[in-house]
């Protein structure tokens, strides 16, 4: 019952977006849903009781949609997609972290804020920020500013990437790889690729899930680095609290990936009838639309404004750098 008000509002926005998406297929229901949600949140602050349902829909429903997408994929497709994307993934990850270190220093951002924006851009948006924060114990203001920055460029990506992909003449495969390696958050990858086409969606999700696994070595590395910090380090650069670090590392791995792998395994074993694939795809699209409506409704324009110019400049630099790098690496590896 506590989740019903927020989840119901997200479902209502998703229903309207689905209806309108039938008249404007070039935009698609997911894109309309997130834009409508942002517009509603900007027009009027939503009451607090809607929060739990919106949070559940934006996270759990989205993760559930990815598991359902796995029921339409085979293990061979997933392994081939993940393996072929590794050179582009590795290149964009390394360059994003290096660019964050250089640009953040030039912009004179605090070390933790710089690190959080870099990790969020390089790996998987807010999820990576939360995982990194659970290890380094950053200040709450830095976490909020980093998430606001990442969210801003998630929205920009959803709005801009499909049009840019068509302008560049990218195939479904090339666009899925571009979105999966260059767009910050899973929700935005799903939204952009859904608008572009079913082929881009399935490939983009696999690439993004492969990229998400980088959370594990990054967080282990951060924990080891912070453990070596002097005991008297300042609050802006704290050493980890041993109990918290141990707990956080056990929470780093996204469990919905296991659900995705199980779904792919079931489909590969022939346990999912081929006749159900279309219906499952429609269900996944509906869940994606509802999740993106919830993300839009959860937007806090005031928090984005409070982040100030410098985090946004860093986010813009990294967003542009990763996007261009991904295309360049695709071209160099013959995948463009």
C-alpha positions as CSV (number, residue, x, y, z in Angstrom):
1,X,0.0,0.0,0.0
2,X,2.9,2.3,0.7
3,X,4.2,1.9,-2.9
4,X,0.8,2.2,-4.6
5,X,0.5,6.0,-4.9
6,X,3.9,6.6,-6.6
7,X,3.7,3.4,-8.6
8,X,0.2,4.2,-9.7
9,X,1.2,7.7,-10.9
10,X,4.1,6.3,-12.8
11,X,1.8,3.7,-14.4
12,X,-0.7,6.5,-15.4
13,X,2.0,8.6,-17.0
14,X,3.3,5.4,-18.8
15,X,-0.2,4.7,-20.1
16,X,-0.6,8.2,-21.5
17,X,2.9,8.0,-23.0
18,X,2.1,4.6,-24.6
19,X,-1.0,6.0,-26.1
20,X,0.8,9.1,-27.5
21,X,3.7,7.0,-28.7
22,X,1.4,5.2,-31.1
23,X,0.9,8.6,-32.9
24,X,4.6,9.6,-32.7
25,X,6.6,6.3,-33.2
26,X,9.8,8.3,-34.0
27,X,9.8,9.4,-30.3
28,X,8.4,6.3,-28.7
29,X,6.6,5.8,-25.4
30,X,9.8,5.7,-23.1
31,X,11.1,9.0,-24.3
32,X,7.6,10.7,-24.0
33,X,7.3,9.2,-20.5
34,X,10.5,10.6,-19.1
35,X,9.9,14.0,-20.6
36,X,6.4,14.1,-19.3
37,X,7.6,13.1,-15.8
38,X,10.3,15.8,-15.8
39,X,7.7,18.4,-16.9
40,X,5.3,17.4,-14.1
41,X,8.1,17.5,-11.5
42,X,9.2,20.9,-12.7
43,X,5.6,22.2,-12.7
44,X,4.8,21.2,-9.2
45,X,6.8,19.4,-6.4
46,X,5.3,16.0,-5.8
47,X,4.2,15.1,-2.2
48,X,6.4,12.9,-0.1
49,X,4.1,9.8,0.0
50,X,4.7,9.3,-3.7
51,X,8.5,8.8,-3.1
52,X,8.6,5.1,-2.1
53,X,6.5,4.0,-5.1
54,X,8.4,6.1,-7.5
55,X,11.7,4.8,-6.2
56,X,10.5,1.2,-6.4
57,X,9.3,1.7,-10.0
58,X,12.4,3.6,-11.2
59,X,14.7,0.9,-9.8
60,X,13.1,-2.5,-9.3
61,X,10.6,-2.3,-12.2
62,X,13.5,-1.3,-14.5
63,X,15.6,-4.2,-13.3
64,X,12.7,-6.5,-13.8
65,X,12.3,-5.3,-17.4
66,X,16.0,-6.2,-18.1
67,X,15.4,-9.7,-16.7
68,X,12.4,-10.1,-19.0
69,X,14.5,-8.9,-21.9
70,X,16.9,-11.8,-21.1
71,X,14.0,-14.3,-21.9
72,X,14.3,-13.2,-25.6
73,X,18.1,-13.7,-25.8
74,X,20.3,-16.7,-26.2
75,X,23.5,-17.4,-24.3
76,X,25.4,-17.4,-27.6
77,X,24.1,-13.9,-28.5
78,X,25.0,-12.6,-25.0
79,X,28.5,-14.0,-25.0
80,X,29.2,-12.8,-28.6
81,X,27.9,-9.3,-27.8
82,X,29.9,-9.0,-24.6
83,X,33.1,-10.3,-26.1
84,X,33.0,-8.0,-29.2
85,X,32.3,-4.9,-27.1
86,X,35.2,-5.4,-24.7
87,X,37.8,-3.3,-26.6
88,X,35.4,-0.3,-26.8
89,X,34.3,-0.8,-23.2
90,X,37.8,-0.9,-21.8
91,X,39.0,2.1,-23.9
92,X,36.1,4.3,-22.9
93,X,36.4,3.3,-19.2
94,X,40.1,4.2,-19.0
95,X,39.7,7.4,-20.9
96,X,36.7,8.6,-18.8
97,X,38.6,8.1,-15.5
98,X,41.7,9.8,-16.9
99,X,39.7,12.7,-18.2
100,X,37.9,13.1,-14.9
101,X,41.2,13.3,-13.0
102,X,42.6,15.9,-15.4
103,X,39.5,18.0,-15.9
104,X,38.5,17.8,-12.2
105,X,41.8,19.2,-11.2
106,X,41.6,22.0,-13.7
107,X,38.1,22.9,-12.4
108,X,39.4,22.6,-8.8
109,X,36.7,20.2,-7.7
110,X,36.9,18.3,-4.4
111,X,38.6,15.0,-4.9
112,X,35.6,12.9,-3.9
113,X,33.2,14.9,-6.1
114,X,35.5,14.5,-9.0
115,X,35.9,10.8,-8.4
116,X,32.2,10.2,-8.1
117,X,31.3,12.0,-11.3
118,X,34.1,10.2,-13.1
119,X,33.0,6.7,-11.9
120,X,29.4,7.5,-12.6
121,X,30.2,8.5,-16.2
122,X,32.6,5.7,-16.8
123,X,30.5,2.8,-15.5
124,X,26.8,3.0,-14.8
125,X,25.6,6.4,-13.4
126,X,23.9,6.6,-10.1
127,X,24.5,2.9,-9.3
128,X,28.2,3.3,-9.6
129,X,28.1,6.5,-7.6
130,X,26.3,4.8,-4.8
131,X,28.6,1.8,-4.8
132,X,31.7,4.0,-4.8
133,X,30.3,6.2,-2.0
134,X,29.6,3.1,0.1
135,X,33.4,2.4,0.0
136,X,34.9,5.9,0.2
137,X,32.2,7.5,2.5
138,X,32.0,10.8,0.7
139,X,30.2,13.9,1.9
140,X,26.5,13.8,1.3
141,X,26.7,17.1,-0.7
142,X,29.2,15.5,-3.1
143,X,27.0,12.5,-3.6
144,X,24.0,14.7,-4.3
145,X,25.9,16.9,-6.7
146,X,27.4,13.9,-8.6
147,X,24.0,12.3,-9.0
148,X,22.4,15.6,-10.1
149,X,25.2,16.0,-12.7
150,X,24.8,12.4,-14.0
151,X,21.0,12.7,-14.2
152,X,21.2,15.8,-16.2
153,X,23.4,14.2,-18.9
154,X,21.3,11.0,-18.8
155,X,18.3,13.1,-19.9
156,X,20.4,14.9,-22.6
157,X,21.5,11.5,-23.9
158,X,18.0,10.1,-24.1
159,X,16.9,13.2,-26.0
160,X,19.9,13.6,-28.3
161,X,21.4,10.1,-29.0
162,X,18.7,8.6,-31.2
163,X,18.7,11.7,-33.4
164,X,22.5,11.7,-33.5
165,X,22.5,8.0,-34.3
166,X,20.2,8.5,-37.3
167,X,22.2,11.6,-38.5
168,X,25.4,9.5,-38.4
169,X,23.6,6.6,-40.2
170,X,24.4,4.1,-37.4
171,X,23.1,0.5,-37.7
172,X,21.1,-1.1,-34.8
173,X,24.3,-2.9,-33.7
174,X,26.5,0.2,-33.9
175,X,24.0,2.3,-32.0
176,X,23.5,-0.3,-29.3
177,X,27.2,-0.5,-28.8
178,X,27.5,3.3,-28.8
179,X,24.7,3.8,-26.2
180,X,25.9,0.9,-24.1
181,X,29.4,2.2,-23.8
182,X,28.8,6.0,-23.8
183,X,25.5,6.7,-21.9
184,X,25.8,6.9,-18.2
185,X,22.9,5.1,-16.6
186,X,21.2,1.8,-17.5
187,X,17.7,3.5,-17.6
188,X,19.0,6.0,-20.2
189,X,20.6,3.3,-22.3
190,X,17.4,1.4,-22.3
191,X,15.4,4.5,-23.2
192,X,17.7,5.6,-26.0
193,X,18.0,2.2,-27.6
194,X,14.3,1.4,-27.2
195,X,13.6,4.5,-29.3
196,X,16.2,3.5,-31.9
197,X,15.0,0.0,-32.4
198,X,14.7,-3.6,-31.0
199,X,18.1,-4.6,-32.3
200,X,19.8,-1.7,-30.6
201,X,17.9,-2.4,-27.4
202,X,19.0,-6.0,-27.0
203,X,22.6,-5.3,-27.9
204,X,22.8,-2.1,-25.8
205,X,21.5,-3.9,-22.7
206,X,24.1,-6.7,-23.0
207,X,26.9,-4.1,-23.5
208,X,25.7,-2.0,-20.6
209,X,25.5,-5.0,-18.3
210,X,29.0,-6.0,-19.3
211,X,30.1,-2.4,-18.5
212,X,28.3,-2.5,-15.1
213,X,30.6,-5.4,-14.0
214,X,33.4,-2.9,-13.8
215,X,31.8,-1.7,-10.5
216,X,33.5,-4.7,-8.8
217,X,37.2,-4.1,-9.6
218,X,36.8,-0.3,-9.2
219,X,35.2,-0.5,-5.8
220,X,37.8,-3.1,-4.6
221,X,40.5,-0.8,-5.9
222,X,39.0,2.2,-4.1
223,X,38.7,0.2,-0.8
224,X,42.4,-0.8,-1.0
225,X,43.5,2.8,-1.8
226,X,41.4,4.4,1.0
227,X,42.6,1.8,3.4
228,X,46.2,3.1,2.9
229,X,45.2,6.7,3.6
230,X,46.7,8.2,6.8
231,X,44.5,7.8,9.9
232,X,44.2,11.5,10.3
233,X,42.9,12.3,6.8
234,X,40.3,15.0,6.5
235,X,36.6,14.3,6.1
236,X,36.8,15.1,2.4
237,X,39.2,12.2,2.0
238,X,38.4,9.8,4.8
239,X,39.7,6.3,5.3
240,X,37.0,3.6,5.1
241,X,35.2,2.5,8.2
242,X,36.1,-1.2,8.3
243,X,32.6,-2.5,9.2
244,X,31.0,-0.4,6.5
245,X,33.5,-1.2,3.9
246,X,33.0,-4.9,4.4
247,X,29.3,-4.6,4.2
248,X,29.4,-2.3,1.1
249,X,31.6,-4.7,-0.9
250,X,29.1,-7.4,-0.4
251,X,26.5,-5.1,-1.9
252,X,28.5,-4.0,-4.9
253,X,27.4,-6.8,-7.3
254,X,24.0,-5.9,-8.9
255,X,21.9,-9.0,-8.2
256,X,19.5,-8.4,-11.1
257,X,22.3,-9.4,-13.4
258,X,22.0,-12.9,-12.0
259,X,18.3,-12.8,-12.9
260,X,19.2,-11.7,-16.4
261,X,21.7,-14.6,-16.7
262,X,19.1,-17.1,-15.4
263,X,16.5,-15.7,-18.0
264,X,19.0,-16.1,-20.8
265,X,19.8,-19.6,-19.7
266,X,16.1,-20.6,-19.6
267,X,15.6,-19.2,-23.1
268,X,18.7,-21.0,-24.4
269,X,17.5,-24.3,-23.0
270,X,14.2,-23.9,-24.9
271,X,12.1,-23.4,-21.7
272,X,10.6,-20.2,-23.1
273,X,8.2,-20.7,-26.1
274,X,9.1,-18.7,-29.1
275,X,5.5,-17.7,-29.5
276,X,5.7,-15.7,-26.2
277,X,8.7,-13.6,-27.2
278,X,6.7,-10.8,-28.7
279,X,4.4,-10.6,-25.7
280,X,7.4,-10.6,-23.3
281,X,9.0,-7.8,-25.4
282,X,5.9,-5.7,-25.2
283,X,5.8,-6.3,-21.4
284,X,9.4,-5.3,-21.0
285,X,8.8,-2.1,-23.1
286,X,5.8,-1.2,-20.8
287,X,7.9,-1.7,-17.7
288,X,10.7,0.4,-19.2
289,X,8.2,3.2,-19.9
290,X,6.8,3.1,-16.4
291,X,10.3,3.1,-14.9
292,X,11.3,6.1,-17.0
293,X,8.1,7.9,-16.0
294,X,9.1,7.4,-12.4
295,X,12.6,8.7,-13.0
296,X,11.2,11.8,-14.6
297,X,8.8,12.3,-11.8
298,X,11.6,12.0,-9.3
299,X,13.6,14.9,-10.9
300,X,14.6,17.7,-8.5
301,X,15.3,20.8,-10.6
302,X,16.4,22.6,-7.4
303,X,19.1,20.0,-6.7
304,X,20.4,20.3,-10.2
305,X,20.6,24.0,-9.9
306,X,22.3,23.7,-6.5
307,X,25.1,21.6,-8.0
308,X,26.5,24.7,-9.6
309,X,28.4,25.2,-12.8
310,X,31.7,23.3,-12.2
311,X,30.3,19.8,-11.7
312,X,28.1,20.3,-14.7
313,X,31.1,21.4,-16.8
314,X,33.0,18.3,-15.7
315,X,29.9,16.2,-16.6
316,X,29.7,17.8,-20.0
317,X,33.4,17.3,-20.7
318,X,33.2,13.6,-19.7
319,X,29.9,13.0,-21.6
320,X,31.4,14.4,-24.8
321,X,34.7,12.6,-24.3
322,X,33.1,9.2,-23.8
323,X,30.7,9.6,-26.7
324,X,33.4,10.6,-29.2
325,X,35.8,8.0,-27.9
326,X,33.3,5.2,-28.2
327,X,32.6,6.1,-31.8
328,X,36.3,6.4,-32.6
329,X,37.0,2.9,-31.0
330,X,34.1,1.4,-32.9
331,X,35.6,2.8,-36.1
332,X,39.0,1.5,-35.3
333,X,37.7,-2.0,-34.5
334,X,35.5,-2.2,-37.6
335,X,32.2,-2.1,-35.6
336,X,30.9,1.2,-36.9
